[in-house]
Amino acid sequence: MPKTTESQAKLLAALKDLERRTQSFTVDDLAEATGYKSTALHTYIGKKLLGRYVFSVDDDGRYESKNISTVSDADFAAQMSQKDSLDKFEEHLKHLTKDEWERAVEILIADGQKRNYNTTDVLTRLLEQV
């Protein structure tokens, strides 16, 4: 599992604190609390956190933090680096044979079931696309 960087740990702690206090914030507020640049936070929020741990409150750029109080450092680090990991995974899939690809799908579904994910919804959505 990936480890959080010092700056990611500060961001996670700030988001947890804001959630605990049910306090809304702006990107600039978060930048001041964490040491991140506002431009970097805009990117992280838009690409990695929005709709998962950060939610828009209004059209004036205020946000709320939710669902983050129980997130571990490792899970947060994985979320922050997820795009790169998924891009590498997607690239790897391009080189699989049909049998390897089918086995990869079986592994993903079995892993989701072990995690108690509702794999039926995902499979149904996929079947509707074919």
Beta strands, then each sheet from edge to edge (+ up, - down):
strand 1: 54-56
strand 2: 63-65
sheet 1: 1+ 2-
end
